[in-house]
């Protein structure tokens, strides 16, 4: 819907928003694959299990986010240099608002579930969905404001949206790499382990 409507109204910001949503399918497949591989039992070659497959799938998702962000950044810069006339569409506005509602629900669901089961891919997917809400806000602004001014609103908003996407992708990448390398454990978990150990006689 978004890509078709973006082509119809000649908006790079909306087209980029549509392709950004399309990458969610890849992200979700990567998450499902990561869960499946991470749940495999330990074997002779991997005595500690396969849990880090979950981080690898999260790493793949961040790569997708960064690629989309860089692509949107490039297209937006082109639109600032050579702006196109964007036409208003009421149907397009309805579609954008509808997809914003869906994406916000996806963010809430993935974020709460990701926190509950401590899942990096789900938290990454949640952030991606929140990015989509932000980018769609930009698309709405483009659709409403661009026909009213000669300024390259489409390119400027697309540029801001791409920076937001790249920033969130970088943050998720840093966190995922930390987990892969083996970052310092949460002090609260350490405290609970210590209390559990010291609750037994003979443990000092």
Protein Blocks (a to p, Z undefined) as FASTA:
>chain_A
ZZmmmmmnopaklmmmmmmmmmmmmmmmmmmmmmmmmmpccdfklmnojmlmmmmmmmmm
mmmmmmmmmmmmmmmmmmmmmccdddddfklmmmmmmmmmmmmmmmmmmmmmmmmnopak
lmmmmmmmmmmmmmmmmmmmmmmmmmmpcbffklmmmmmmmmmmmmmmmmmmmmmmmmmn
opaddfklmmmmmmmmmmpghiZZ
